[in-house]
Amino acid sequence: MIQLGLRLHDAEKLPMEELLPVVKEKGYTCAHLALGKAMKEYPCTPSALTPGYAHYLRHLFERNQMDIAVLGCYLNLADPDPAAVRRFQESYYAHIRFASLLGCGMVGTETGAPNREYKYCPECRSDEALSSLIRNLRPVVRCAEQFGVILAIEPVARHIVWNAARARRVLDEIGSHNLQILFDPVNMLDLDNVDRREDVFAEAMELLGPDIAMVHFKDFIRVKEGYGLKAIGAGTGEMDFTSVMRFIKREKPFIYGTLENTTPDNARECGRRMREWYERV
């Protein structure tokens, strides 16, 4: 049975000691933890991620019978400033070490943009941007190998790894069993492909299926502002989760699936809808 969780910085603004029982009561058994967003009261610099901090959190989650499905670290490894890349790599190394002490098997990340602002630009889709990402990602993956942790990259339509073929190329060029995929179907959509989204999902599951280590669930609506699509809680928009749930049920029945873009008011209902969708496919 799929293991559903919640992205903790979408939940109530409470200290972690008070938050986990609330999330558990809503029916979730695991969580997506991004330290800098969910625990803003504490530093998350590499030097702050000590064994004592890791064991404190590990025991706290164990007491609430919850897993940390993934430790989020979303920094731009394609930044054009080499000094910034080195700082970001050090943060990834620290998160990987921290994850191993937490009993969390995965650090999740996205793939950035070739600018300081971490914003979409046409160069995101260039071979030069992809080569830069792969070069800077290699030592991070090697660190993950040393600590026995999976580094999971998430394809996003407006980042460097913007489709399944691009993600497959990264996996093949780096060639490590510790580099896998965090599959977020909605993040692979933009206005150019949203109306053929089932083809997008089918390609991702075909090309990346063996390497998908985790799934994110959210939904979308069309809006006039921004990039034309707005992420919202799973089950409250246009998404049909049938093909994704069928893939999970057939290939990865115990995978972690964490919900994103929920609110404290709709988190329980979004989780219920995802469980029902899984059960009926």
Salt bridges, closest charged atoms under 4 A:
ASP10 OD2 - ARG7 NE 2.81
GLU12 OE2 - LYS26 NZ 2.60
GLU25 OE1 - ARG268 NH2 2.69
GLU62 OE2 - ARG58 NE 3.48
GLU62 OE1 - HIS59 ND1 3.38
ASP79 OD2 - ARG116 NE 2.94
ASP81 OD2 - ARG116 NH1 3.74
GLU110 OE1 - HIS159 ND1 3.71
ASP127 OD1 - ARG169 NH1 3.47
GLU145 OE2 - ARG142 NH1 3.31
GLU154 OE1 - HIS216 ND1 3.57
ASP172 OD1 - ARG168 NH2 2.99
GLU173 OE2 - ARG169 NE 2.96
ASP184 OD2 - HIS216 ND1 3.60
ASP184 OD2 - LYS218 NZ 2.40
ASP190 OD2 - ARG125 NH2 3.54
ASP195 OD1 - ARG222 NH2 2.73
ASP211 OD2 - ARG168 NH1 2.80
GLU238 OE1 - ARG197 NH2 3.82
GLU238 OE2 - ARG222 NE 2.96
GLU251 OE2 - ARG250 NE 2.99
GLU260 OE2 - ARG7 NH1 3.44
GLU260 OE2 - HIS216 ND1 3.01
GLU260 OE1 - LYS218 NZ 2.70
GLU269 OE2 - ARG272 NH2 2.36
GLU269 OE2 - ARG273 NE 2.94
GLU276 OE2 - ARG272 NH1 2.42
